[in-house]
Amino acid sequence: MKFPRVRLGGWITALGFFSALLVARSAGGQDIECERGDLEVLRLDFEGNHAFSDADLAKTIVTTPSSWARRYLHVPFTVKHCLDRSELPNDRARLIIFYRRRVYPKATVDTAVKELAPGAVAVTFKINEGPPIILRSFVVSGLDSVPERNAVLRGLAVRQGGRFDRFAIDVAADTLRQRLHNTGYPRAEPTNSFAVNDTLLSAWDTLYITPGPRTRVGAISIEVTPLVGKRQQIPTKVVRRIMGLDSGELFREDEIIDAQRAVYQTEAYQHVSITPDSDADSIANLHVSLAEAPMHAARVGAGYGTLDCFRITGEYTDYNFLNGARRLDITGRLSKIGIGKPLDGASGLCPAAKKDVFSDSVNYYLGATLRQPVFLGLRTVPTLTVYTQRQSEYNAYRRTTLIGGVASVIWRGVTKTPINLSYSLDLGRTDAQPALFCAVFNLCDATEREKVQQTQRLGVLSLGVTRDNSNSILSPTRGSIIRLEGRYSSPLILSDSGLQFTKLLGDAARYVGAGGNNVLAMRIRGGTFVGRSVGSATNFIPPQERLYAGGPTTVRGYAQNELGSLLYISPGYQQSFVSESSTPTGARDTVWNVADTSYRRVVPVGGNALIVGNLELRLRSPFVPDLLQWTLFTDAGEVWNRGGGSGLNRVKVKITPGIQLTAVSPVGPVRAAIGYNPYRRPPGPLYYEATNEGGELICVTPGNQIPTHITSSNGIVTNIRQEPGTCPSDFQPAKDNRFLNKLTFSFAIGQAF
C-alpha cells in the first residue's frame, strides 16, 4: 500500500511522467513478432547487474528471446521472437527508470547487438548500477501510547544505514498497520514522509503512526437468513460458539477473520460476513450476517484408473447433524470393478491391473465421518471416523479391515502449517505373497504365515506436520511444501504384541520460476523405521507399513513398487538329484531347480528405509500452450532394508531420466510419462508356487541344495514338502539390452509432486 510523500525529488516526478509513457508504449506498441527479414533474438543477456536478477530485469523490457524449446531443443514451429530496433532505446530507458525508482540515481545502461548466425542475434544490456541512496535515518513516531510498542516494532526489515528501499518501507508500514489492528487499534494508519538528496546519495524517512483509540468488542448481533420456505436450521447459540468471540475482549482483526472462516468452513452457509460499526470508537459492535445453505447433499462419481480398473464413489453429507453444525459424511467406494470378483468380467479393459495378483477381488470402503466445528479453540478441527474396507497395493499386499476407527485433530494455530494428530485402531488382516513372507520374514511355512496373517488389532498413533507455501494445490509454480510424519504402533496403544514399529517420513518440494512460464521443480523424500523392529525378522512390520517406491509419483523409470529388492516367481521347475553323502538325511533326496532363467512375475519386497529425489523442468508447450506442458525429469532413489549388514555403503541409488506430457483437465493435470531405466533387475530368490502339486512355496533358485520330498501317484505329483532352509538370493534375470525394454510407461492424474 502506498502512502503520501513529502519533499519529492524532481527526478521522481520526471520518472513518473516518462514511465507512464513507456508503459503505454510497451502495452500497445511493442512488435517482437517476426516478419520476413527480421532478426531472431536467440539470446538475451544482462551484464553488470548485481542488485537485481536477470529475471527481474527481463520483465521490465519489451525485447524478448525466442522460446526455450526453440533456442535449446531447436523444436520447429515454436514461439519465435524478433528484434524491434525501435524498442531498444525504450528498453534502455525502461531499465534506467527501473533502477532509479529503486534508488540507483546514477545507473546507466548501454545496449549491444551481436550476430550469432545469419538472421539470429544476441542482445546484451550493459548496466553500470552505480551506488545506491543510503537511508541515513529511519524513525517511527506516534506509538508512545501503545502498551505493546516494542512488540509492534520488533523485526521490521528496514534498517538505518541500509539501502533506501521504498518498497521495503511500504512493507514495514503495512506490517505496523496489521500488528496494530491485531492489538486493539483497528483505526491505526501509518503515513510515510521522506526526503532525498541525490548529490549526497542520502535519504531520511519517517513513519507517522496515528493509532486511534484502543478498542474492545461490544455487542455481537447475529442475523440469519434461512432458505426460502424454511426456518432457521442452526441455533444462534451454536453460531456464537463456533465464532468464539466475546464482548469486552480487545478488538483483533485476525480473530474476526478467524471467526468468519470458522463459520464458513462448516459449509452450512452460503454467505458469511462479520462487520464492525463504522463509527466505532473505544467500543466496536459486531454485526454478523449469515445466509444458510442446504443442509444435505449427495454426490456420486465414476472413473477409471490403470491399477484400479473401473471405480465408483458415492457420498452423503449432513451439515447439521444433531442440530449442532456437526458435519456427518457417509462415503462408499468400489474399485477393481471389471477384474475383481464378484464384479469381474471385463479384465481385457484393465491390462495393468491384470498383472496384479491382488486384483482378483474388488476393493471397497464404507465409512462414516463426524466433524465437530469447534474443539479446544477456533483452529482445532476434530473428526471421528468408523469404517470397513479392503484395499490393496500393486503386487505387494491386500489389507482387509473388518471394523476400524480413527480419531484425529487438526490444529491450525500456525499460519499455513496445519498439525494433524490422529489415532487409529482397526481389526483386520493383511495378505501378502508367500514369497515375501518367506524371503523377508523367514516365514516359509504356511502355518507360520497364517499366524501373522490372521485377524489382529492394529493401533497407530500418528503426528503429521505440513508447511505449504506453494501458490497452487494442483500444480504449483512457486513456493515450497514440507511434510513430516511419524507413526507409532505397540501394545501400549492396544496393538497386538506382534505388530510394533516406529516409522518416520519426510518430504520437501521446491518450485522456482525458470522464465517464460517454465518451472523448475525439486523434491527430496525419505523414510525409515527406528527402534527394535529394524533388522529383526521376529519383530514383524506389517506389509502395508513397509516403504515402497517406483511408479508415476516416485521413480518413473520403475514400475509401481518395483524399486529395491525383488522376489521372482518361476513358471516351472526341473528335478535334479544329489548323492546320499551330500544331503542332511543321508538319503537320496530331490532338489528342485528351474529349467531356464525365465520368471513369471516379480514380487516387490519394499524395505525399512527409503530415499527418493526428483528434478523436473516443466516447460510450456510450443503447441496449445494453455493446455499442454512438457516435462524433462530425472528421478533417483533406492529402497533397502537396514540391519542384517545392509548399511548405507551398500546402497546404490538408481537414476532414471525421462520425459512427460501433461494436459490440463477438469480433474487436474493428466500425465503420461516415459522413464528410461538402464539397470538390470536385482538378484533375488526364485520360487515356484506348487499349489497345483499339493504343495506350497518351493525354492527353485539355480544351484540351491534344499532337499525336497515328493509324493507321486500313478506318475502324478500329489504332495511336495521342502525341508527348512534359506533360499539363495542369487537368481538374476538376464539383462535385456533392447532400447524399448528399458522404457517404463506410466499414466497418472495429478503432478508427481
Summary of the structure (lengths in Angstrom):
residues: 753
radius of gyration: 33.8
end to end distance: 34.7
largest distance: 110.7
contacts: 2343
relative contact order: 0.06
helix: 17%
strand: 42%
